[in-house]
């Protein structure tokens, strides 16, 4: 019977996989207030906003150290975006602020309109959205010197929450209505025309991101994660199989995308949002925002209890390796501890360097996790497998190389 079950594994195709990433905690010490938003300007310069009194943090050494900088508001900051090292915008409940000297001074551009999101397409053209009902969209074509505005068509009780800008003229606006737990996506392709509702959905969604005029993702309550490839006309469910509250989504480049939410959850897609991989953030708190540079290497995520975490490799798998004494043959060891709850160690040795795949299957033969997949050096390797998102039961892990395959059983008890 066991042989039959194992043979089933070979024919399984999976769309939901789990991996473990190199996110490290770079939170400032002695802080337990929520960090609401982050902006990764470059590999060294990062801005974040925390707490309900408008505190703005800056790091000039890639997150190693943080300092409070001059803030123009004593209200919570909803979004911060810098166009370069000196020019940036800050959205808060009392309006929009701009600095041209790296936070030394600020100018109050839009007054007494609670702004929830900022999205500049380039240094001259940018859009803003208010959280009011009905929401108001602002546009500038001269870097914030002047703004025009347009009110999104009235749908009772819907407030603004997020913007996505795909070119100088095309903007998507996401609205939500807590009472009905629903959202509406609006689209505008010409500022002289109106915003048109293109999609209404439940449950409620909080963020929207597009990588081009056609392909975008929205995320929200109860694992809501939906993708369009035709400019918002149709949306497909791409939820990776959970009920996580997704708070922020970013489509980074033509392939990479990230979404974050409660319980320290970070999911990554490497195929433009079709499939999503759970990464190990190493924090259990709610994550509110994520911003990764276009090269998909350096990025930061922020959340509750002062959390700021960083990756420098786009969340690639971290494997502890020891090759001081090269082994004479391939070996896959029994995981330890076993049974386990919820973390166990899987160790194996390689006599030669080469491509290695380490996959986890459930008792039905469904692939649920691929915790290693890439070229490794010869030697002893150790990986921590965290099964906190899986239910109790028997699982199998399979090590496969060009010249070796082995499968072992492990038991999760919660």
C-alpha positions in Angstrom: 0.0 0.0 0.0 2.8 2.4 0.9 4.4 1.8 -2.5 1.2 2.7 -4.3 0.8 5.9 -2.4 4.4 6.9 -3.2 3.9 6.2 -6.8 1.0 8.6 -6.9 3.4 11.4 -5.9 5.2 11.3 -9.2 2.1 12.4 -11.2 0.9 15.2 -9.1 0.9 18.8 -10.4 0.7 21.5 -7.8 -0.2 25.2 -7.8 0.2 25.9 -4.0 3.7 25.6 -2.7 5.6 26.8 0.4 9.2 28.0 0.6 11.4 29.6 3.3 12.9 32.9 2.7 15.6 35.2 4.0 13.6 37.9 5.6 15.5 39.4 8.6 14.2 41.6 11.3 15.6 45.2 11.2 13.0 46.8 13.5 14.2 49.8 15.6 14.7 48.8 19.2 12.2 49.7 22.0 9.2 50.3 19.7 5.8 48.6 19.9 3.7 50.9 17.7 2.3 49.8 14.4 4.3 50.7 11.2 1.7 51.5 8.5 3.7 52.0 5.3 7.2 51.7 3.8 8.9 53.1 0.7 12.2 51.6 -0.5 13.8 54.4 -2.5 17.0 52.5 -3.2 19.1 49.8 -1.5 20.3 52.2 1.1 17.5 54.8 1.5 14.2 53.7 3.1 11.3 55.6 4.6 8.6 54.2 6.9 5.8 55.7 9.0 4.6 54.4 12.4 2.1 55.1 15.1 -0.8 57.5 15.2 1.2 60.7 15.7 2.9 61.0 12.3 6.3 59.6 13.1 8.5 59.2 10.0 11.5 56.9 10.1 14.4 56.9 7.7 17.3 54.6 7.1 20.3 55.5 5.0 22.2 52.3 5.4 19.8 49.7 4.2 17.8 49.3 7.4 20.7 48.7 9.7 19.8 51.9 11.7 16.7 54.0 11.8 16.2 57.6 12.9 13.2 59.8 13.4 13.0 62.7 10.8 11.0 65.8 10.6 7.3 65.0 10.0 4.7 67.6 8.9 1.8 66.0 10.7 0.7 64.7 14.1 -1.8 62.3 12.5 -1.2 58.8 11.3 0.6 58.6 7.9 -1.3 56.4 5.4 1.3 56.4 2.6 4.7 57.8 1.8 6.4 57.9 -1.6 9.8 59.4 -2.6 10.6 60.0 -6.2 14.3 60.4 -5.5 16.5 60.9 -2.5 15.2 64.4 -1.8 11.7 64.7 -3.2 8.8 62.9 -1.6 5.1 63.0 -0.7 3.2 62.0 2.4 -0.5 61.3 2.6 -2.4 61.7 5.9 -5.8 62.5 7.3 -5.2 66.2 7.0 -4.1 66.1 3.3 -0.9 65.9 1.2 2.6 67.1 2.1 5.7 67.5 -0.1 9.4 67.7 0.7 12.1 68.6 -1.8 15.0 68.4 0.7 14.7 65.0 2.3 12.2 65.9 5.1 14.0 69.0 6.3 10.9 71.0 5.4 7.4 70.2 4.1 4.8 72.0 2.1 1.1 71.4 2.7 -0.3 71.0 -0.8 -3.8 69.6 -0.3 -5.6 70.6 2.9 -8.2 68.8 5.0 -8.9 65.9 2.7 -8.1 62.5 4.2 -5.8 60.9 1.6 -5.2 57.2 1.7 -2.9 56.4 -1.2 -0.3 58.1 -3.5 0.9 56.7 -6.8 3.3 58.7 -9.0 3.9 57.2 -12.5 7.0 59.4 -12.9 8.4 62.6 -11.4 5.7 64.8 -13.0 2.5 62.7 -13.2 0.9 61.3 -10.1 -2.5 60.4 -8.6 -3.9 60.5 -5.1 -7.1 59.0 -3.6 -9.1 60.1 -0.6 -10.7 57.7 1.9 -14.0 59.6 1.9 -17.3 58.5 0.5 -17.6 59.1 -2.3 -13.8 59.1 -2.9 -12.0 61.9 -4.7 -9.1 61.3 -7.1 -6.4 64.0 -7.5 -4.0 64.3 -10.4 -0.9 66.4 -11.0 1.2 66.7 -14.2 3.8 69.0 -12.7 5.2 67.1 -9.8 2.6 68.4 -7.3 2.7 72.1 -8.0 -1.0 72.0 -9.1 -3.7 69.4 -8.8 -7.0 68.8 -10.5 -9.6 66.5 -9.0 -12.4 64.2 -10.0 -15.0 62.4 -7.8 -15.6 58.7 -8.3 -19.3 58.0 -9.1 -21.4 57.6 -6.0 -22.0 54.1 -4.7 -23.5 54.5 -1.2 -21.0 53.9 1.6 -18.0 53.1 -0.6 -14.7 54.8 0.4 -11.4 55.0 -1.4 -8.5 52.6 -0.4 -5.9 52.2 -3.1 -4.7 53.3 -6.5 -2.8 51.6 -9.4 -1.3 53.7 -12.2 -0.2 52.0 -15.4 0.7 54.9 -17.6 0.4 58.7 -17.5 -3.3 58.4 -18.4 -4.6 55.1 -17.0 -5.5 54.8 -13.4 -7.4 52.1 -11.4 -9.1 53.0 -8.2 -10.2 50.5 -5.5 -13.0 51.3 -3.2 -14.6 49.3 -0.3 -17.7 49.2 1.9 -17.2 47.6 5.3 -21.0 47.3 6.0 -21.5 45.0 3.0 -17.9 43.6 3.0 -17.6 44.4 -0.7 -15.3 46.4 -3.1 -15.6 48.1 -6.5 -12.7 48.6 -9.0 -13.0 51.7 -11.1 -10.9 52.6 -14.2 -10.1 55.8 -16.0 -8.1 56.0 -19.3 -8.6 59.6 -20.0 -8.7 62.3 -17.3 -11.3 64.2 -19.4 -13.7 61.3 -19.1 -15.1 59.6 -16.0 -14.1 56.7 -13.8 -16.1 53.6 -14.8 -16.8 50.7 -12.5 -15.4 47.6 -14.0 -15.6 45.0 -11.2 -17.6 44.5 -8.0 -16.6 41.8 -5.6 -16.9 40.2 -2.2 -15.2 40.0 0.3 -13.8 43.5 0.7 -10.4 44.3 -0.8 -7.8 46.7 0.5 -5.1 47.0 -2.2 -4.6 47.0 -5.9 -1.5 46.7 -8.1 -0.9 46.6 -11.8 2.3 45.8 -13.7 1.0 47.0 -17.1 -2.3 48.2 -18.6 -3.7 44.7 -18.6 -2.4 42.6 -15.7 -3.2 43.4 -12.1 -4.1 41.9 -8.7 -6.4 42.9 -5.8 -6.3 41.5 -2.3 -8.4 41.6 0.9 -10.5 39.8 3.4 -10.7 36.0 3.9 -7.9 35.3 1.4 -9.3 37.5 -1.4 -6.7 37.5 -4.1 -7.9 38.1 -7.7 -6.1 38.7 -10.9 -7.0 40.3 -14.2 -5.2 40.0 -17.6 -7.6 42.1 -19.7 -7.5 45.5 -17.9 -10.0 44.7 -15.2 -12.9 43.3 -17.3 -12.5 39.8 -15.9 -10.9 38.6 -12.7 -9.8 35.1 -11.7 -9.4 33.8 -8.2 -5.7 33.1 -7.5 -5.9 32.5 -3.7 -3.2 30.0 -2.6 -5.6 28.1 -0.3 -6.2 30.0 2.9 -8.3 32.7 4.7 -5.5 35.1 5.5 -6.5 38.8 5.5 -4.3 40.2 2.7 -3.5 43.9 3.4 -1.0 45.0 0.7 0.0 43.7 -2.7 2.8 44.8 -5.1 3.5 43.7 -8.6 7.2 44.3 -8.8 8.2 43.5 -12.4 7.1 41.3 -15.3 7.2 38.2 -13.2 7.5 38.9 -9.4 4.7 39.9 -7.1 4.2 40.0 -3.3 1.2 40.1 -1.0 1.3 40.4 2.8 -1.3 40.1 5.6 -2.0 38.8 9.1 0.1 36.3 11.0 3.3 37.6 9.4 2.2 36.2 6.0 4.2 37.0 2.9 3.3 35.2 -0.3 5.4 35.6 -3.5 4.5 34.9 -7.1 7.2 34.4 -9.8 4.7 34.1 -12.7 2.9 37.4 -12.6 0.4 36.4 -10.0 -0.8 33.0 -11.2 0.7 31.0 -8.4 1.7 32.1 -4.9 4.4 30.8 -2.5 4.4 31.3 1.2 7.6 32.7 2.5 9.0 32.7 6.1 8.8 36.3 7.4 10.1 35.1 10.9 7.5 37.3 12.6 4.0 36.4 13.8 2.5 39.9 13.5 0.1 41.5 11.1 2.0 43.0 8.1 0.5 46.1 6.6 2.7 47.1 3.7 5.5 45.8 1.5 7.7 47.5 -1.1 10.4 45.7 -3.1 12.7 47.3 -5.7 12.1 46.5 -9.4 15.1 44.1 -9.5 13.3 41.9 -7.0 16.2 41.8 -4.6 16.0 44.4 -1.9 12.6 45.0 -0.2 11.0 45.8 3.1 7.7 44.8 4.8 6.3 46.5 7.9 3.6 45.8 10.4 2.3 45.6 14.0 4.6 46.0 17.1 7.1 48.2 15.2 7.9 45.4 12.8 10.2 46.2 9.9 11.7 43.2 8.0 14.0 43.1 5.0 15.1 40.8 2.2 18.1 41.3 0.0 17.5 38.3 -2.3 13.8 38.4 -3.1 13.1 35.7 -0.5 15.3 32.9 -1.8 15.6 29.7 0.2 18.1 29.8 3.0 19.8 26.4 3.6 22.4 25.8 6.3 25.4 24.0 4.6 28.5 22.3 6.0 31.0 20.7 3.6 34.2 20.6 5.7 34.2 16.8 5.1 32.7 15.7 1.8 30.4 12.7 2.2 31.0 9.5 0.2 27.3 9.1 -0.9 23.8 10.6 -1.0 21.8 10.4 2.2 18.4 11.7 3.3 18.0 11.6 7.1 14.8 11.1 9.1 13.4 14.5 10.1 13.9 15.6 13.7 11.9 15.9 15.8 9.3 13.4 14.5 6.4 13.7 15.4 6.7 17.5 15.4 4.8 20.7 16.1 5.1 22.8 14.0 8.8 23.0 13.1 11.1 20.1 12.2 14.6 19.8 10.7 15.3 17.9 7.4 18.9 17.0 6.8 20.6 15.4 3.8 24.1 15.1 2.4 25.4 15.4 -1.2 28.6 13.9 -2.4 28.7 16.2 -5.4 27.3 19.6 -6.3 24.2 19.7 -8.4 20.5 20.5 -8.7 18.4 19.5 -5.7 14.7 19.4 -5.2 13.1 18.8 -1.7 9.3 18.6 -1.8 6.6 17.9 0.8 3.5 15.9 0.0 0.3 15.2 2.0 -1.1 11.7 2.6 -3.2 11.9 -0.6 -0.1 12.6 -2.7 -0.8 16.3 -3.2 2.4 18.5 -3.4 2.0 21.1 -0.7 5.5 22.5 -0.4 8.7 22.8 -2.3 11.3 23.9 0.3 14.4 23.6 -1.8 14.9 23.8 -5.5 18.2 24.9 -7.0 21.9 24.1 -7.3 23.7 23.2 -4.0 27.3 22.5 -3.1 28.5 19.1 -2.0 28.2 18.6 1.8 25.7 18.4 4.7 22.5 20.5 4.4 19.9 21.3 6.9 16.5 23.0 6.4 13.8 24.0 8.9 10.3 23.0 7.7 7.5 25.1 9.4 4.1 23.4 9.1 2.2 26.0 11.1 -0.2 26.5 8.1 -1.0 22.8 7.8 -3.3 20.5 9.7 -2.2 17.5 11.8 -1.4 14.3 9.9 1.1 12.3 8.0 3.3 13.9 5.3 6.1 12.7 3.1 9.2 14.5 2.0 11.1 13.6 -1.2 14.7 14.5 -2.0 15.6 14.3 -5.7 18.8 14.9 -7.6 20.0 13.8 -11.0 21.4 10.6 -9.5 19.4 10.0 -6.3 15.8 9.9 -5.1 14.5 9.1 -1.6 11.2 9.5 0.3 10.6 9.5 4.0 7.5 9.9 6.2 6.9 12.5 9.0 4.0 13.2 11.3 2.6 16.6 12.3 0.8 16.7 15.7 -0.9 19.9 16.8 
